[in-house]
Structures are given as structure tokens and as C-alpha cells.
Amino acid sequence: MVGGEEEQVERWRELLNVLGSRVLHVGPTGHGALIKVINNVIVGMLLPAISEALTLGVKAGASLDTIRDVVATSSGNSYVFENWLPNTLFREDFTGGFALELMRKDIGLALEVGRELGVPLPEAALAYQIFTQAQGLGYGRQDMTAISKIYQQAANINIVTGQPYGTATQESAL
């Protein structure tokens, strides 16, 4: 995502192609950052919803594998669900990835833009508060999918194992 004048983007396209696999000119200067924040707000609102739903399903007795199989071929599927979570949340590996504190920052930036433009963002505001809670619990430097830990802790269920939360390997990731 690159913002700037068309001529500037074309002048630097060869270098930009080295930096990314797909270079998209998204508008004037500043729009690259804007579009990145918009994308992250969507992901930031999606992760708490996924965390809630998975926690509910496993707590009710469904297996994570069954939920994954159904969602992966249904309307609840997404890039995050299919490509990100299998390498993080579903493995209980919250190292690396996109830091939760960075997701919180980007949601906060979107809220600032929304205030400036008079655009209400109630779902983003809620996601910001949830990410703030997770950061306060010490998960800020972990992958953004560590947001799920607050739901798992509250329900006392590990969504990967189906066992009470305290018996999971997640405690070692704190």
C-alpha cells in the first residue's frame, strides 16, 4: 500500500517491488498508512469475535477441529481464520507475528481519524478497550491473537485442548 503521486510511485516501483510482493498505489500521500490502519481495524475487530465464538464453542463441548472444519467452509471464514490462526492461536504460539500492542496502536489511530472526521466507530472503540485489557494483562508484545487469552481465562477453558485454562501450555507463553 503506497500513497503518493502516481509519477512518484511509478518512479520507485522497481524498488517497491523488492520490498513487497504486491505494490498497490492507494491514493495521495498518507493513504498507504490510512489503508493499513483500516485493514488492521478490521482484523482488530475480527479477533475478539473469533475468540469469543471459539471459546463459547469449546466450552459447550465442541472440538476446535470440528469448529475449524465448519468455519473454514462457511461464511465465518476469513484470511485470518484460515492463514493466521493455524500458525498462532491454534498452536498456542504467541511469539513473533504482529504484536498485540501494535494492533492496539493502529485501532487507536483509526479512532483518532474517526473523531477528526466525525465518523462513529463503536465496534473499533470496543476492540480498542479489549486490546487495552489484554495489554494490561501483559500480552502486549505477544502476537495479536493473544487477545484470545482473556476470553479463555474468563471461561476457564483452553480452546486448543478443551481442558481448564490453567492446565494449558499457554501459561508458559506469559
N, C-alpha and C positions, 0 to 999 in steps of 0.2 A: 504494500500500500504506500504509494508515493504521492505527495502533494507538491504542487508547483506548476509553473507554466509549462505547457506542452513542449515547447522548444527545449527547456532545461531538462526535462525528463528524457527526451529523445537523445539529447547530447550525452547524458550519463547512462543511457540504457545498458550499454555493454558492461559497465561496472556494476550496475544494479542487478543485472542477470547473474553475476557471480555471487552476489550477496543473498539472492533468493531464487527459488525455483520458479516463481510466477510473479512477475512485476506488474502491478496494476496502477495505472495513473487514475487517481480518485478525485481529482479536482485541484483547486488552488492550494497554495502553501498553507499548511496546517491541517489539511483534510486527511492526510495519511494518519496522523495521530488521532484525529477525530474518529475515523473509521475503526482504528484499532480499539479505541475505548468503547465504541458501540458494540463491536464484536465481543469484547470482554464483559460488557454489561449483560449481554445475552447469556454467555457462559456462566457468569456470576449469579444470575437468577436461576439458571437451569440446575446448577449443582445442589443448592438446598432442596429443590423439588425432587431431584433424583434421590438424594439422601433420605428425605422423608419417606418417599414411596418404598424404597428398598428396605428401610428399617421397619416400616409397617408390614411389608410382605413377609420378611423373615421372622419377625416377632409373632406373626399369625401362623407360622409353621411352614410357609413355602420355602423352597430351597432357592438360594441365589442363582444356581444354574438354571433352574426352571424359569425364574423371572427373566433372566438374561435371554434365554432362548425365545421367549414370547415377545419381549420388548424389541429384540433385535429384528423381528419380522413384523412389527406392528407400528402404529402411529407414534408410539413413545420413543422410537429410535432416534438417534442423533449421532453426529460425528463424535461428540464427547462420549456418549454411551458405548459406541462401537469401537472407537480407536484410542481414547484416552484412559477410560476407567479400567480396561483389562490390564494396563501396564502400571496402574497405581492402586486405586481403591480395591479392585478385585484380587490384588496380590498383597494387600496391606503394606504397600511400599510407598511411603510418602516422601522419600528422599528425591532430590532433584525436581525436575518438572518446573511448572510455573508457580512461584511462591504464593501462598495464600495472602501474605501481606501486600504483594504487588496487585493481586486481584482486588483487594480491598481499596487500594490506592486508585485504581482505574475506575472502580464504581464511584468512588468519591469525586473523581474528576467529572464523570458524567453527571452527577448530581449538581456540581457547580455550574456546568454548562446549562443544565435544565433550569436552575434558578435564574441564571442570566437571561435565558430566552423565554422564561415563563412557561416552561413545559413541565407539567407534573409527572413525577417518576416514582409513584408509591411502591411499586414492586422493587425497583432498584434501591430505594431507601430501606426497605425491609432486608434485602440481601446485604446491604452495607452493614446493617446492625448485626446480622448473623455472622458475617465475616469479622466484625469487630469483636464479637463474643469469642469466636474461635481464636483470634489473635491474642485476646486477653488470657485465654487458657494455655497459651504457649505454642500454638500451632503455626504462627506467622511465617516461619522460614520453611515450613514443610510444603509439599505440593498442595495446590488449591483444593484437591479432593479430600484433604484432611478435614474439611468442613463437615464431612460425614461423621466424624468422631463425636461431635456434640449431640447428634441425634442418637447414635449408638449408645453413648453413655447414658443419656436421658432415659432410653428404653431398656437399658441393661441387656443389650443383645449385640453380638458381633455378627454383622451381616454376611461375612465370609464363612464363618464356622457354624453359625446358628446357636452358639453357646453364649452363656452370660459374658458380658463385655470384658470383665476383669480377667478372664481366662485366655484372652486372645494375645497374639503376638504384638498387637498394637501398642501395648504398654511400653515395649522396648523402643518404639519409634518416638516416644515423647522426648 
